[in-house]
Amino acid sequence: MELRVSNTSCENGACVRALSFAPSPPGTSCPSRFPYPRPGEGRASCDSLVMVFPSGSLISLYCSSQQVLCQIIGDLSPEVPSNATLSSWKERIRQHYGFYIGLGLAFVSSFLIGSSVILKKKGLLRLVASGSTRAVDGGYGYLKDAMWWAGFLTMAAGEVANFGAYAFAPATVITPLGALSVLISAIFSSYFLGECLNLLGKLGCVICVAGSTVMVIHAPEEEKVATIMELASKMKNTGFIVFAVLLVVSCLILIFIIAPRYGQRNILIYIIICSVIGAFSVTAVKGLGITIRNFFQGLPVVRHPLPYILSLILALSLSTQVNFLNRALDIFNTSLVFPIYYVFFTTVVVTSSIILFQEWYSMSAIDIVGTLSGFTTIILGVFMLHAFKDLDISWASLPHMHKNPTPPPAPEPTVIRLEDKNVLVDNIELTNTPSPEQKPKVFIIHS
């Protein structure tokens, strides 16, 4: 356990030191209260990582694995150390503005990722026009196309911004904001790929923005996992382990059994694979973001094995996602792939975030309902963006859209009245007078 002076204050000639200590190694736990010290010693509570003692005090700290005895030296300078000031300034910035920094990075990420889909799609279309092997057939000719690489690099920049967003804001907020990338790709595809974006599609875009706003208002602003040690502890929970095993088994079945048979006919196969793997990539990104933040805070994260495991998971998940997303874009329409991918991806990631990070446990019932309502609104907007994309509806066509005219009433059936048999015979003879070429007809009436 490492103790350091974080603040010093003097009053009437008596100096008081405020100390902070780094968390214990994984597996150690402190009791809720320390034993009362001997006369002249200070007193500490394990509920707080900041302790205040008079100059010359002895501090006795006890945890289940070790006991530490320290003494405060009274000849320290009463000035606040510069590193403590810098650390407190960074912490104050993170607490007050970290959430909004995360939101800003999420907006930048959505713009870059939405633009990258258009660039990669144009690269794949150029590959098909040149007669090369398509990506869905196992071809990798797109690796030689400059347009595809421009889209890939743009997507990488967007993921870097997304990486930073997860380090500052909860995953429950950042992931649903990916709907903005759906808007960007839909708008750009109508201009650069010639795909249609009708009035209902534009209305769906507005609904997505409204749902995103509701989610941002009601989402939790505080992080529930602040250190990599806390993340490692939460990843050992039985609920998350069961959830992760189910995702891995489902993904393997989809990749090796279902995708070779039905992947080119059903758009959901490739999209579900990307979405399931996305839960692991987001968890890895979140963990690495916490690792980087802890590194600049001075915590010993370099010796912890979890960051290296998360880096390997991130590399494998991203490469698999890019592969199957390319296959889906190569076969199906962009305006069809991206909205469906967003819905599945966001649902899986939010579920994973609830199980692992437990970000919703501290929220009120109103905020939970508001977050769910915002997410449902986003899904509705994405559905409108996709379901009615083939309809020819615009502002100009609205005045000319009328209801179908009422069909004329069907003619009433002719009613034959019962008449006297003699009159009936006369009528039949008049209407059925045989021509010279026809033989006479004989009618027999039974009375």
SEDRENTOR-961617 format. One record per residue (C-alpha): x, y, z. Coordinates in pm, whole numbers, plus 50000, padded with zeros to 5 digits. Example, Ala and Ser with C-alpha at 12.3 -4.5 7.8 and 13.67 -1.06 7.14 Angstrom:
2
REC      x      y      z
REC  51230  49550  50780
REC  51367  49894  50714
END
This chain:
447
REC      x      y      z
REC  50000  50000  50000
REC  50142  50339  49898
REC  50085  50653  50108
REC  50138  51003  49970
REC  50081  51357  50093
REC  49809  51520  49886
REC  49745  51840  50082
REC  49895  52047  50362
REC  49729  52320  50567
REC  49849  52518  50870
REC  49652  52705  51132
REC  49791  52867  51449
REC  50128  52706  51390
REC  49992  52349  51371
REC  50026  52178  51035
REC  49788  51907  50922
REC  49866  51662  50644
REC  49605  51499  50421
REC  49719  51166  50284
REC  49582  50933  50021
REC  49677  50575  49953
REC  49657  50355  49645
REC  49407  50066  49645
REC  49515  49730  49780
REC  49613  49456  49535
REC  49332  49234  49401
REC  49212  48988  49660
REC  49269  49211  49965
REC  48993  49389  50146
REC  48986  49644  50425
REC  48739  49635  50713
REC  48478  49906  50730
REC  48656  50065  51032
REC  49014  50065  51155
REC  49087  49989  51520
REC  49134  50293  51737
REC  49506  50378  51748
REC  49727  50429  52048
REC  49758  50777  52203
REC  49931  51008  51962
REC  49824  50807  51660
REC  49576  50917  51398
REC  49245  50759  51316
REC  49133  50645  50968
REC  48826  50501  50803
REC  48850  50256  50514
REC  48540  50411  50356
REC  48749  50709  50248
REC  49083  50714  50074
REC  49174  51056  50218
REC  49289  51086  50582
REC  49378  51397  50783
REC  49628  51382  51070
REC  49812  51635  51286
REC  50181  51673  51237
REC  50388  51402  51411
REC  50106  51148  51427
REC  50152  50775  51385
REC  49915  50601  51145
REC  49834  50232  51184
REC  49662  50088  50879
REC  49552  49725  50875
REC  49420  49518  50587
REC  49369  49146  50561
REC  49705  49098  50390
REC  49936  49348  50556
REC  49977  49612  50827
REC  50142  49948  50769
REC  50272  50190  51036
REC  50366  50540  50917
REC  50457  50867  51088
REC  50379  51216  50964
REC  50695  51430  50955
REC  50632  51784  51071
REC  50902  51964  50873
REC  50725  51948  50539
REC  50657  52269  50353
REC  50307  52403  50419
REC  50265  52466  50047
REC  50050  52232  49842
REC  50267  52007  49622
REC  50249  52083  49253
REC  50172  51723  49156
REC  49882  51721  49399
REC  49747  52040  49244
REC  49777  51893  48896
REC  49612  51569  49005
REC  49324  51750  49173
REC  49281  51974  48866
REC  49258  51670  48638
REC  49014  51503  48873
REC  48799  51816  48889
REC  48795  51839  48508
REC  48697  51474  48479
REC  48419  51501  48734
REC  48261  51820  48598
REC  48328  51801  48226
REC  48411  51436  48158
REC  48053  51348  48065
REC  48032  51628  47808
REC  48375  51545  47668
REC  48250  51191  47616
REC  47939  51321  47439
REC  48146  51540  47208
REC  48373  51251  47118
REC  48067  51034  47054
REC  47927  51290  46808
REC  48259  51311  46622
REC  48278  50932  46616
REC  47928  50901  46470
REC  48011  51142  46188
REC  48333  50963  46099
REC  48186  50613  46115
REC  47880  50713  45911
REC  48104  50863  45645
REC  48332  50559  45641
REC  48045  50330  45541
REC  47988  50534  45224
REC  48357  50529  45131
REC  48387  50155  45189
REC  48068  50089  44990
REC  48201  50289  44694
REC  48523  50089  44710
REC  48329  49762  44703
REC  48119  49883  44408
REC  48436  49969  44216
REC  48564  49620  44291
REC  48249  49463  44145
REC  48268  49686  43835
REC  48626  49576  43771
REC  48524  49209  43770
REC  48735  49106  44070
REC  48628  48845  44323
REC  48368  48990  44556
REC  48418  49007  44930
REC  48125  48773  44990
REC  48297  48509  44776
REC  48615  48529  44981
REC  48795  48789  44770
REC  49023  49051  44922
REC  49066  49273  44619
REC  48928  49567  44814
REC  49260  49581  44998
REC  49410  49726  44679
REC  49144  49997  44645
REC  49232  50345  44771
REC  48867  50436  44831
REC  48816  50138  45059
REC  49130  50227  45254
REC  49005  50584  45291
REC  48686  50445  45442
REC  48882  50210  45665
REC  49105  50489  45798
REC  48802  50712  45854
REC  48635  50433  46045
REC  48954  50382  46248
REC  48955  50752  46340
REC  48591  50723  46442
REC  48669  50422  46658
REC  48952  50613  46826
REC  48709  50893  46909
REC  48463  50631  47029
REC  48742  50482  47239
REC  48792  50815  47412
REC  48418  50860  47459
REC  48392  50531  47650
REC  48673  50648  47879
REC  48475  50955  47988
REC  48106  50854  47975
REC  47906  50538  48051
REC  47853  50281  47776
REC  47477  50313  47827
REC  47502  50666  47683
REC  47772  50627  47418
REC  47644  50314  47243
REC  47288  50434  47164
REC  47432  50757  47024
REC  47559  50545  46738
REC  47219  50615  46581
REC  47369  50942  46462
REC  47602  50743  46237
REC  47292  50580  46087
REC  47162  50927  46004
REC  47492  51031  45851
REC  47517  50718  45637
REC  47153  50748  45522
REC  47193  51112  45422
REC  47526  51061  45249
REC  47408  50746  45068
REC  47124  50945  44911
REC  47373  51197  44771
REC  47678  50987  44685
REC  47535  50639  44619
REC  47206  50737  44456
REC  46999  50560  44722
REC  46657  50703  44803
REC  46581  50895  45122
REC  46214  50989  45112
REC  46004  51200  45346
REC  45944  50917  45592
REC  46316  50846  45602
REC  46388  51208  45692
REC  46119  51191  45959
REC  46290  50878  46094
REC  46614  51075  46119
REC  46443  51344  46326
REC  46293  51078  46554
REC  46639  50925  46605
REC  46777  51263  46710
REC  46487  51312  46953
REC  46541  50968  47106
REC  46913  51032  47143
REC  46839  51358  47323
REC  46605  51185  47568
REC  46868  50920  47641
REC  47137  51179  47707
REC  46910  51365  47951
REC  46822  51056  48156
REC  47144  50854  48127
REC  47377  50815  48429
REC  47664  51063  48435
REC  47879  50893  48698
REC  48106  50598  48635
REC  48047  50286  48843
REC  48388  50135  48755
REC  48683  50369  48811
REC  48987  50137  48815
REC  49105  49835  48621
REC  49104  49635  48945
REC  48733  49702  48990
REC  48669  49596  48630
REC  48858  49271  48683
REC  48649  49204  48992
REC  48323  49265  48808
REC  48426  49042  48518
REC  48447  48752  48764
REC  48077  48778  48848
REC  47879  48466  48763
REC  47617  48658  48567
REC  47868  48811  48328
REC  48057  48483  48283
REC  47737  48301  48185
REC  47640  48585  47950
REC  47985  48584  47784
REC  47981  48205  47736
REC  47638  48223  47571
REC  47760  48493  47333
REC  48072  48295  47237
REC  47878  47973  47172
REC  47614  48158  46967
REC  47881  48333  46763
REC  48067  48009  46684
REC  47744  47839  46572
REC  47658  48133  46347
REC  48005  48155  46190
REC  48075  47788  46122
REC  47729  47633  46074
REC  47462  47886  45979
REC  47657  48153  45785
REC  47795  47919  45512
REC  47441  47799  45433
REC  47217  48102  45474
REC  47450  48404  45496
REC  47403  48517  45135
REC  47024  48490  45150
REC  46943  48626  45496
REC  47078  48964  45599
REC  47036  48891  45970
REC  47308  48624  45980
REC  47607  48850  45916
REC  47456  49134  46118
REC  47393  48918  46426
REC  47753  48794  46411
REC  47884  49153  46407
REC  47648  49253  46688
REC  47737  48964  46919
REC  48109  49025  46873
REC  48045  49395  46931
REC  47966  49324  47296
REC  48324  49204  47347
REC  48479  49489  47149
REC  48291  49754  47350
REC  48386  49587  47679
REC  48750  49579  47569
REC  48741  49943  47460
REC  48583  50046  47788
REC  48843  49854  47987
REC  49136  49995  47790
REC  48997  50346  47833
REC  48989  50294  48210
REC  49344  50155  48191
REC  49478  50463  48014
REC  49304  50691  48260
REC  49445  50496  48557
REC  49792  50508  48401
REC  49791  50889  48401
REC  49657  50881  48757
REC  49970  50694  48866
REC  49814  50354  48936
REC  50025  50042  48861
REC  49819  49919  48565
REC  50118  49810  48356
REC  50173  49506  48577
REC  49808  49402  48564
REC  49733  49126  48306
REC  49382  49244  48217
REC  49483  49528  47977
REC  49681  49285  47763
REC  49392  49038  47754
REC  49154  49318  47655
REC  49391  49428  47376
REC  49390  49077  47230
REC  49010  49057  47253
REC  48976  49395  47082
REC  49203  49294  46792
REC  49019  48966  46731
REC  48671  49115  46762
REC  48739  49414  46535
REC  48894  49200  46260
REC  48596  48962  46268
REC  48348  49249  46265
REC  48514  49414  45964
REC  48515  49084  45773
REC  48146  49005  45817
REC  48034  49366  45783
REC  48210  49379  45444
REC  48020  49067  45338
REC  47688  49220  45439
REC  47762  49548  45258
REC  47874  49359  44947
REC  47539  49179  44912
REC  47273  49402  45065
REC  47178  49769  45043
REC  47360  50012  45270
REC  47035  50166  45395
REC  46926  49813  45484
REC  47244  49690  45654
REC  47332  49980  45878
REC  46997  50042  46056
REC  46945  49673  46135
REC  47306  49644  46251
REC  47258  49942  46481
REC  46949  49794  46649
REC  47106  49454  46715
REC  47446  49594  46812
REC  47304  49850  47055
REC  47071  49597  47217
REC  47352  49348  47280
REC  47595  49614  47406
REC  47344  49779  47641
REC  47254  49437  47782
REC  47623  49361  47835
REC  47675  49699  48001
REC  47386  49640  48241
REC  47525  49300  48341
REC  47892  49399  48369
REC  47916  49765  48470
REC  47580  49781  48653
REC  47540  50144  48551
REC  47163  50138  48599
REC  47160  50030  48962
REC  47205  50385  49091
REC  46944  50539  48858
REC  46598  50643  48966
REC  46287  50485  48819
REC  46217  50800  48615
REC  46563  50793  48459
REC  46535  50423  48377
REC  46198  50474  48209
REC  46333  50779  48025
REC  46638  50589  47901
REC  46426  50297  47780
REC  46182  50536  47613
REC  46465  50715  47435
REC  46610  50386  47316
REC  46268  50270  47191
REC  46225  50601  47010
REC  46560  50555  46838
REC  46462  50205  46725
REC  46132  50343  46590
REC  46319  50609  46393
REC  46560  50353  46251
REC  46266  50132  46156
REC  46097  50418  45970
REC  46426  50497  45799
REC  46442  50142  45664
REC  46088  50007  45629
REC  45953  50283  45403
REC  46267  50356  45202
REC  46114  50229  44873
REC  45799  50445  44890
REC  45787  50749  44662
REC  45676  51005  44922
REC  45792  51367  44923
REC  45660  51711  45014
REC  45572  51773  44649
REC  45368  51455  44618
REC  45164  51503  44936
REC  44900  51741  44784
REC  44835  51494  44501
REC  44786  51193  44724
REC  44408  51131  44750
REC  44201  50843  44855
REC  44090  50602  44585
REC  43751  50705  44437
REC  43453  50516  44569
REC  43365  50237  44326
REC  43018  50262  44168
REC  42750  50053  44335
REC  42699  49711  44186
REC  42386  49679  43970
REC  42093  49521  44139
REC  42015  49171  44017
REC  41718  49145  43779
REC  41415  49008  43955
REC  41187  48790  43745
REC  40831  48806  43862
REC  40609  48504  43846
REC  40359  48557  43571
REC  40077  48365  43415
REC  40205  48071  43216
REC  40041  48198  42898
REC  40212  48541  42925
REC  40538  48366  43004
REC  40508  48152  42694
REC  40434  48457  42480
REC  40740  48638  42615
REC  40960  48340  42551
REC  40830  48309  42198
REC  40898  48677  42127
REC  41250  48674  42263
REC  41348  48339  42127
REC  41211  48343  41775
REC  41421  48087  41590
REC  41613  48195  41283
REC  41572  48004  40961
REC  41903  47827  41026
REC  41800  47716  41376
REC  41564  47441  41468
REC  41250  47539  41658
REC  41267  47498  42033
REC  40997  47328  42233
REC  40911  47448  42582
REC  40713  47230  42815
REC  40547  47390  43114
REC  40414  47172  43388
REC  40132  47320  43589
END
